[in-house]
Amino acid sequence: MDESEWERAAVVRVLPTVAPRKLAKVPFVEMAEGRLQGVVSSGSDIARVYVSSISAATHGLSCSTNNNRPCGGLNGGWQCKHIDALIAEAVLQYGVARVAGFLRVEAATARELTAALRGAREPAPAAAVFSRFLRHLAYLELPGSAAPIPELQWFPATGVAR
């Protein structure tokens, strides 16, 4: 597919995951808005989830429940188990090289990546991440179909002149 065909296509290339993921523990991971961020299930309460993030620029750490109660395990420069789970699942989804490059650290394994982060607590907008996660879930509930979803048709497939 040459560049002009790509510009007219209404499809986006999706990278396959590096390895199968455990969606029950970390159902949503993204590298967006300058942060590795996602939703992590609570280990103690099935009804509670945490929104965790790591800033790519400062390695600032944020972890709170979806209703903005801070995570008790995130202290000073120590990462909580939710941040550790987020990193592990991001490595499974994107690969260690991509995650390390995004976070601007040198690491060959998830353990090295975790050890390279030296950030302090830094508030991040948990509500926006959780909202995208809920929207993501809504798309998963749609029945399978080859027909386009109107709100996902950002770019027309053909016939557009610039």
Secondary structure as the mmCIF struct_conf table of DSSP 4:
data_model
#
loop_
_struct_conf.conf_type_id
_struct_conf.id
_struct_conf.beg_label_comp_id
_struct_conf.beg_label_asym_id
_struct_conf.beg_label_seq_id
_struct_conf.end_label_comp_id
_struct_conf.end_label_asym_id
_struct_conf.end_label_seq_id
HELX_RH_AL_P HELX_RH_AL_P1 GLU A 3 ARG A 8
BEND BEND1 ALA A 10 ALA A 10
HELX_LH_PP_P HELX_LH_PP_P1 LEU A 15 THR A 17
BEND BEND2 VAL A 18 ALA A 19
TURN_TY1_P TURN_TY1_P1 LEU A 23 LYS A 25
STRN STRN1 PHE A 28 ALA A 32
TURN_TY1_P TURN_TY1_P2 GLU A 33 GLY A 34
STRN STRN2 ARG A 35 SER A 41
BEND BEND3 GLY A 43 SER A 44
TURN_TY1_P TURN_TY1_P3 ILE A 46 ALA A 47
STRN STRN3 VAL A 49 SER A 55
TURN_TY1_P TURN_TY1_P4 ALA A 56 THR A 58
STRN STRN4 LEU A 61 THR A 65
TURN_TY1_P TURN_TY1_P5 ASN A 66 ASN A 67
BEND BEND4 ASN A 68 ASN A 68
HELX_LH_PP_P HELX_LH_PP_P2 ARG A 69 ARG A 69
STRN STRN5 PRO A 70 PRO A 70
HELX_LH_PP_P HELX_LH_PP_P3 CYS A 71 CYS A 71
TURN_TY1_P TURN_TY1_P6 GLY A 72 GLY A 73
STRN STRN6 ASN A 75 ASN A 75
TURN_TY1_P TURN_TY1_P7 GLY A 76 GLY A 77
STRN STRN7 TRP A 78 TRP A 78
HELX_LH_PP_P HELX_LH_PP_P4 GLN A 79 CYS A 80
HELX_RH_AL_P HELX_RH_AL_P2 LYS A 81 TYR A 94
HELX_RH_AL_P HELX_RH_AL_P3 VAL A 96 LEU A 103
TURN_TY1_P TURN_TY1_P8 ARG A 104 ARG A 104
BEND BEND5 ALA A 108 THR A 109
HELX_RH_AL_P HELX_RH_AL_P4 ALA A 110 ALA A 116
STRN STRN8 ARG A 121 ARG A 121
HELX_RH_AL_P HELX_RH_AL_P5 ALA A 126 LEU A 140
TURN_TY1_P TURN_TY1_P9 GLU A 141 GLU A 141
BEND BEND6 LEU A 142 LEU A 142
HELX_LH_PP_P HELX_LH_PP_P5 PRO A 143 GLY A 144
BEND BEND7 ALA A 146 ALA A 147
HELX_LH_PP_P HELX_LH_PP_P6 PRO A 148 ILE A 149
HELX_RH_3T_P HELX_RH_3T_P1 PRO A 150 LEU A 152
BEND BEND8 PHE A 155 PHE A 155
BEND BEND9 ALA A 157 THR A 158
#
